[in-house]
């Protein structure tokens, strides 16, 4: 992919209406950094294990776990070395208990840096990220039903548990991009540097 930027589309599998984002990353991003970017743009809190599945190979950061048996160390691989074309797709699974499967697709390649944001930014999206530990897709559907109906028997309990209003269709591009700016500024050292 020639060290240019790529545009990715990501959506949570199995949820209607779709929860999705469209964002740009450098093609040389390492998978461990891509994990961080996904966490930020989707709105997760990085509280659980994860893995990428690319062309039948599994990549993660915690190789000693039973769940990640036969995985490769994600910090050793750059996205451009694993995905070689426009339209290629792969998955990212977060939280092996709730099993949030994200489908990713490369929409554009060889993009130049954006004048305002550089090579790492969110373009657009739709829908609030499900709360952590809500119980996967069935738990999320029950949560949404209860939280939106003040007469639901679980409304008060779930409102107290979540701690704030949940707006299912909410997404803030500005919040995502602010999170990415902080990530760039405070990102810790990794196995591979940002640049090759």
C-alpha positions as CSV (number, residue, x, y, z in Angstrom):
1,X,0.0,0.0,0.0
2,X,3.0,2.3,-0.2
3,X,3.0,4.0,3.2
4,X,-0.2,6.0,2.3
5,X,-3.3,6.3,4.3
6,X,-6.3,4.0,4.1
7,X,-10.0,4.6,4.8
8,X,-11.7,1.9,6.8
9,X,-15.3,1.2,7.4
10,X,-16.3,-0.7,10.6
11,X,-19.6,-2.0,11.9
12,X,-20.8,-4.1,14.7
13,X,-22.1,-7.4,13.3
14,X,-25.6,-8.5,14.1
15,X,-27.1,-5.2,15.3
16,X,-30.0,-3.3,13.7
17,X,-29.9,-0.4,13.2
18,X,-26.2,-0.6,12.3
19,X,-23.6,0.9,14.6
20,X,-20.8,2.0,12.3
21,X,-17.8,4.3,11.8
22,X,-15.7,5.4,8.9
23,X,-12.1,6.5,9.7
24,X,-8.6,7.0,8.2
25,X,-5.3,5.4,9.5
26,X,-1.8,5.2,8.0
27,X,-1.4,2.0,6.1
28,X,1.7,1.2,8.2
29,X,-0.3,1.2,11.4
30,X,0.5,-1.8,13.6
31,X,-2.4,-4.0,14.7
32,X,-1.9,-3.1,18.4
33,X,-2.3,0.6,17.5
34,X,-5.3,-0.2,15.2
35,X,-6.9,-1.9,18.2
36,X,-6.5,1.3,20.2
37,X,-8.0,3.4,17.3
38,X,-11.0,1.0,17.1
39,X,-11.6,1.3,20.8
40,X,-11.6,5.1,20.5
41,X,-13.8,5.5,17.4
42,X,-16.3,2.9,18.5
43,X,-16.4,4.1,22.1
44,X,-15.2,1.0,24.0
45,X,-13.1,1.3,27.2
46,X,-10.5,-1.4,26.4
47,X,-11.6,-3.5,29.4
48,X,-11.6,-6.9,27.7
49,X,-9.5,-9.1,25.5
50,X,-9.7,-8.9,21.7
51,X,-8.4,-10.4,18.5
52,X,-8.1,-9.7,14.8
53,X,-8.9,-12.3,12.2
54,X,-7.2,-11.6,8.9
55,X,-7.0,-14.1,6.1
56,X,-7.6,-17.0,8.5
57,X,-4.9,-15.9,10.9
58,X,-5.5,-14.6,14.5
59,X,-3.6,-11.7,16.0
60,X,-3.8,-10.4,19.6
61,X,-1.7,-8.9,22.4
62,X,-2.3,-11.6,25.2
63,X,-0.8,-14.8,23.8
64,X,-0.8,-16.8,27.1
65,X,-4.6,-17.1,27.3
66,X,-6.6,-20.1,26.3
67,X,-8.9,-17.8,24.3
68,X,-5.9,-16.6,22.2
69,X,-4.2,-19.9,21.7
70,X,-2.7,-20.1,18.2
71,X,-2.7,-16.3,17.8
72,X,0.3,-14.2,16.7
73,X,1.6,-11.1,18.4
74,X,-0.3,-8.2,16.9
75,X,2.4,-5.6,17.7
76,X,4.7,-7.3,15.2
77,X,2.5,-6.7,12.2
78,X,1.6,-3.6,10.1
79,X,-1.8,-3.6,8.5
80,X,-0.3,-3.0,5.0
81,X,1.7,-6.3,5.3
82,X,-1.5,-8.3,5.9
83,X,-4.1,-6.5,3.7
84,X,-3.1,-5.9,0.2
85,X,-6.0,-4.4,-1.7
86,X,-8.9,-2.1,-1.8
87,X,-12.1,-3.9,-0.7
88,X,-10.3,-6.4,1.5
89,X,-12.1,-7.2,4.7
90,X,-11.3,-8.7,8.1
91,X,-12.8,-8.9,11.6
92,X,-12.0,-7.6,15.1
93,X,-13.6,-9.3,18.1
94,X,-13.8,-7.5,21.4
95,X,-14.8,-9.1,24.7
96,X,-14.9,-12.8,24.3
97,X,-17.8,-13.0,26.8
98,X,-20.1,-10.6,25.1
99,X,-18.4,-11.4,21.7
100,X,-18.7,-8.1,19.9
101,X,-17.7,-8.9,16.3
102,X,-16.7,-5.9,14.2
103,X,-16.5,-6.2,10.4
104,X,-13.9,-4.0,8.8
105,X,-13.5,-3.2,5.1
106,X,-10.9,-1.1,3.3
107,X,-12.8,1.5,1.3
108,X,-10.0,3.6,-0.1
109,X,-6.2,3.3,-0.3
110,X,-3.3,5.7,-1.1
111,X,-5.0,8.7,0.5
112,X,-2.9,11.8,1.2
113,X,-2.8,13.3,4.7
114,X,-5.7,15.6,5.6
115,X,-4.7,19.2,6.0
116,X,-6.4,19.5,9.4
117,X,-6.2,16.0,10.9
118,X,-3.1,14.4,9.3
119,X,-3.2,10.7,8.9
120,X,-5.5,9.6,11.8
121,X,-9.1,10.8,12.0
122,X,-12.7,9.7,12.1
123,X,-14.8,10.8,9.2
124,X,-18.3,9.9,10.3
125,X,-20.4,7.3,12.1
126,X,-23.8,6.4,13.5
127,X,-25.0,4.9,16.8
128,X,-23.8,4.7,20.4
129,X,-21.5,2.0,21.4
130,X,-23.2,-0.6,23.6
131,X,-22.3,-0.4,27.3
132,X,-19.5,-2.7,28.5
133,X,-20.7,-6.0,30.0
134,X,-24.2,-5.5,28.8
135,X,-24.5,-9.2,27.7
136,X,-23.7,-9.2,24.0
137,X,-26.4,-8.5,21.4
138,X,-29.3,-10.0,23.3
139,X,-28.3,-8.1,26.5
140,X,-28.0,-4.9,24.4
141,X,-31.4,-5.3,22.9
142,X,-32.9,-5.8,26.3
143,X,-31.0,-2.8,27.7
144,X,-32.2,-0.6,24.8
145,X,-35.8,-1.7,25.3
146,X,-35.7,-1.1,29.1
147,X,-33.8,2.2,29.0
148,X,-36.2,3.7,26.5
149,X,-39.4,2.7,28.4
150,X,-39.9,4.2,31.8
151,X,-42.6,1.7,32.5
152,X,-40.3,-1.3,31.9
153,X,-39.6,-3.3,35.1
154,X,-35.8,-3.0,34.6
155,X,-35.8,0.7,33.6
156,X,-34.7,2.1,37.0
157,X,-32.1,-0.6,37.6
158,X,-30.5,-0.3,34.2
159,X,-30.6,3.5,34.3
160,X,-28.8,3.4,37.7
161,X,-26.3,0.8,36.4
162,X,-25.5,2.8,33.3
163,X,-25.4,6.1,35.1
164,X,-26.6,8.4,32.4
165,X,-29.0,8.8,29.5
166,X,-28.4,6.4,26.6
167,X,-29.1,7.7,23.2
168,X,-29.0,4.8,20.8
169,X,-28.5,7.0,17.7
170,X,-25.9,9.3,19.1
171,X,-22.3,9.5,17.8
172,X,-20.0,12.5,18.1
173,X,-17.3,12.7,15.5
174,X,-15.7,15.5,17.5
175,X,-15.3,13.3,20.6
176,X,-13.8,10.5,18.5
177,X,-11.3,12.8,16.9
178,X,-10.4,14.4,20.2
179,X,-9.8,10.9,21.6
180,X,-7.5,10.2,18.6
181,X,-5.6,13.4,19.2
182,X,-5.0,12.4,22.8
183,X,-4.0,8.9,21.7
184,X,-1.4,10.3,19.3
185,X,0.0,12.6,22.0
186,X,0.1,10.0,24.9
187,X,0.5,6.7,23.1
188,X,3.1,4.5,24.8
189,X,6.0,3.0,23.0
190,X,5.3,-0.2,21.2
191,X,7.2,-3.2,19.7
192,X,7.4,-1.4,16.4
193,X,7.6,2.4,16.0
194,X,5.0,4.4,14.1
195,X,7.3,4.8,11.1
196,X,9.2,2.0,9.5
